[in-house]
Amino acid sequence: MANINYKIEKFGLLMFLAIVLLCFLQPKSKPFPTLQWNFISNNLFEWKSYMRKNTWMFILTYIILIASAYHRVSLILCGIFLLDYLSHVYENNENKEMLEVYFKKISLKEKIHKNVFFFNALLLPTYLGFLVLNFDESLYLLYYIFFMNCYFLLILTRKYKLYHHHEKANYFSIVVFIEYFVYSMLIIPALIMIRINSKEAQKNISKYVGN
């Protein structure tokens, strides 16, 4: 702001204020009529459950996410705020019986593929919007895609790495957020951690389901 040549981007400023306002909105059990999201596959039960509990928060966040494609700064800022919401999608643990039934039908690798596909399908309008509006800065989009997917995979694999049927949640914290944020920024450490988490998660799941 001290730079006399700096010109304030009004839309970008409004976008930033809208994102900051999300910090003051707290999801409640059922503040308004909620959607059932029945079109989402049961294989994506974490997403379905999270959307049912936070229907209007999800819709508002998703609208802001799509609008963030307007500029690279809004894309990055909104992406950082989105990480906190994303982290809580996989925070709760399903019961032992559900885990056994689920992983007898589908492998961890298949679960990861299905969830990554769904996650990127959600982000696709943002990807395309940024590409159309900021084609000359497409390298930012490429990094954004790698960053978001690395963080997503770290959170997903962490859940099953730490899963225990006596624990209701895997207790996501700010320390985990910072750690995974840094890994995702650097990409290569994130890929290494994803591989390690995946192996440990598979071993943990095999205790309940078998090989």
Order of alpha helices (4+ residues) and beta strands (2+ residues): alpha-alpha-alpha-alpha-alpha-alpha-alpha-alpha-alpha
